[in-house]
Structures are given as structure tokens and as C-alpha cells.
Amino acid sequence: MTVHTLPTSATSASRVLPAHEASRLTEGGDQAHIVLGDQTYTLRITRAGKLILTK
């Protein structure tokens, strides 16, 4: 699995955040569940190529 890193902003270029391909999170589909603590969220890729995260 390849993880890309991107600067968080121009002022803090020394700190980077991990970046993940949305299509890998959804395993080629258009939806995936993301769990944070005891909450489950749904990540959806729209037909227009936008991301929607809902609870």
C-alpha cells in the first residue's frame, strides 16, 4: 500500500499528513465505512468524483 504525504499548509511545510487514495479505501467501489472510536461513518465517492463523509 502506497501512502502519500502532503504538507498541511504553506506555513507548516515541515509537518506532513498521510494521504490515501479514496479508490483504495473503497476497494474500487464507491463506498467505505470508516470507524472512529464507537462511531461508524460512510465515505462515498459521487458520480462527479467528490467525496461525502456522513455519520
Protein Blocks (a to p, Z undefined) as FASTA:
>chain_A
ZZddddfbfklmmbccddddfklmnnopabdcddehjaccdddddfkopacddZZ
